[in-house]
């Protein structure tokens, strides 16, 4: 009895992952967010959407992280999309030139059913 194995493993990628940032995206919380994003990127998604609707602050370290995620996804023909930023956050991203590289969109938010949130308790 002869068995053959497939020449290559099946494609393990997921089509899309959506992440909500529900706190400030700054140096204090960046290690936790970076860890979660690393785990998400390990899934091999084609697209990652980061919803910034509830985020009220980003700093330079956060912008660097977002650009790093964009670069890592681009290397394997993936895409990062930033969605629903507060007008203040949108201005910060525009000033930093992020919109020239990463799409920033306003999109309807999905229903709460079937979502998971990652939040930190930094009190």
Residue, then its C-alpha position, 0 to 999 in steps of 0.5 A: x500500500x502506497x500513500x502520497x503526501x501533498x506536495x505542499x501543505x494547505x494554505x493556512x491563511x485567514x482572509x481577514x482579521x478585525x481588531x478594535x483598539x478600545x483604549x489609548x494606543x500609546x507607549x504604555x500599552x504598546x507591548x500588549x497590543x504589539x503582542x496581540x498583533x504578532x499573534x494575529x500576523x502569525x495566522x497569515x491574514x490577507x487583511x487586518x483592519x484596526x478599528x480606531x473608533x474608541x481610541x482617543x490617543x495615539x503617539x509616535x510609538x503607536x504610529x511606528x507599530x502601525x507602520x511596522x504591521x503595514x510593512x509586515x503584511x505588505x511583504x506577503x501581499x497582505x494589507x492593513x486598513x485603519x477604520x473609523x478613527x476619531x477626527x483628532x486621531x485622523x489628523x494625527x495620522x494625516x500629519x504623520x503621513x500614515x494615510x499616504x501608505x495605509x488606507x484610512x476608511x470610515x466603515x460600518x461597525x460589525x454587530x457585537x455578536x461573534x467579536x472578541x475584544x482585547x483590553x487592558x486594565x491600566x489603572 
